[in-house]
């Protein structure tokens, strides 16, 4: 288990990959959004 984070919101940038590159490389932003226990804002 991770220690509680000292913040209450995450903001991150996404390169906006689509298609095959996203399938092969995955999406870090998507992973963060799915796993975060706090609000996440993704900007392109």
Helices and strands as residue ranges (DSSP letters): E 9-13, H 19-25, H 28-35, E 39-43
